Amino acid sequence: MLGLPPPPPPVGRRLPGSSPSSRASVHLPLRRVGIIGAGANTKTRHIPNLQEIPGVKLVSVCNRSLASSRAAAQQFGIPHATDNWREVVQHPEVDAVVIGTWWVPHCCWWDPGRQ
């Protein structure tokens, strides 16, 4: 759709023709992910689970304050931290964005009339 390669196969499934022992050697395309919202749920579930997926690299994180964004970045080894969600969306190395906030900010971010 947007000129991106197809996503990697779901975690836990093997590529056709691979054996369980060859799974670690299968080359999957790198997906560079940005995180918007680094609260408790995102830090205990989303980020650790994303880091377990082969071919996924977290490259940017945004939270309400720059200090909390930097703390999350340091905790998880994410190279870029910001307190502005637009920086994550527009980051040149971000292929996909995970929105880990309450549902209310989602509406404001994606509906220009509500910004």
C-alpha positions in Angstrom: 0.0 0.0 0.0 2.6 2.6 1.1 5.5 1.0 -0.7 6.6 -1.0 2.3 7.6 -4.7 2.1 5.1 -7.2 3.5 5.2 -7.7 7.3 7.1 -10.5 8.8 5.2 -13.7 9.6 3.5 -13.8 13.0 5.6 -14.8 16.0 5.5 -18.5 16.7 5.0 -19.5 13.1 7.7 -20.8 10.8 8.3 -19.7 7.2 7.3 -22.3 4.6 10.1 -24.8 4.1 11.8 -24.0 7.4 12.2 -26.4 10.3 11.9 -25.5 14.0 15.7 -25.7 14.4 16.2 -23.2 11.5 13.9 -20.6 12.8 16.7 -18.5 14.3 18.5 -18.4 11.0 15.5 -17.1 8.9 16.1 -13.6 7.7 13.1 -11.3 8.3 12.9 -7.7 7.2 13.6 -5.1 9.8 10.6 -3.2 11.1 11.6 0.1 12.9 8.9 1.0 15.4 8.1 4.2 17.3 6.2 4.2 20.5 3.7 6.9 21.5 2.8 6.6 25.2 5.2 4.9 27.6 3.0 4.2 30.7 2.9 1.2 32.9 1.1 -1.1 30.4 3.3 -0.2 27.5 6.5 -0.6 29.6 5.4 -4.0 31.1 3.7 -5.5 28.0 4.1 -3.8 24.7 7.7 -2.8 24.7 9.1 -6.1 26.0 6.9 -8.1 23.7 7.9 -6.0 20.7 11.6 -6.5 21.6 11.1 -10.3 21.5 9.8 -10.2 17.8 12.6 -11.0 15.4 13.1 -8.2 12.9 11.6 -5.5 15.1 13.7 -2.6 16.4 12.4 0.2 18.6 13.8 3.5 17.5 11.8 6.2 19.1 9.6 6.7 22.2 7.3 9.6 23.3 5.7 10.2 26.6 4.0 13.2 28.3 7.3 14.6 29.5 10.8 14.6 28.1 12.1 13.2 31.4 9.7 10.2 31.3 10.5 9.7 27.6 14.2 9.6 28.3 13.7 7.3 31.2 11.8 4.8 29.0 14.4 5.1 26.3 17.2 4.4 28.7 15.4 1.5 30.3 14.7 -0.2 27.0 17.7 0.9 24.9 15.6 3.1 22.5 17.9 5.6 20.8 15.4 8.5 20.4 13.2 10.1 23.0 10.8 13.0 22.7 7.7 14.6 24.4 6.2 15.4 21.0 4.3 12.6 19.2 4.7 14.3 15.9 8.5 13.7 16.1 7.8 10.0 16.4 5.4 9.9 13.4 7.8 12.0 11.3 11.0 10.3 12.4 12.9 9.2 9.2 13.7 5.8 10.7 10.2 4.9 11.9 8.3 2.4 9.7 5.4 1.8 12.1 3.9 3.4 15.3 2.4 1.8 18.3 0.0 4.0 20.2 0.1 3.0 23.9 -2.1 5.8 25.3 -5.6 5.9 26.5 -8.2 6.1 23.7 -9.0 9.8 24.1 -5.7 11.1 22.7 -6.1 8.7 19.7 -9.1 10.7 18.6 -7.4 14.0 19.0 -4.3 12.9 17.1 -6.0 11.5 14.1 -8.9 13.9 13.8 -7.5 17.3 12.7 -10.7 19.1 13.7 -10.1 18.1 17.3 -6.5 19.2 17.7 
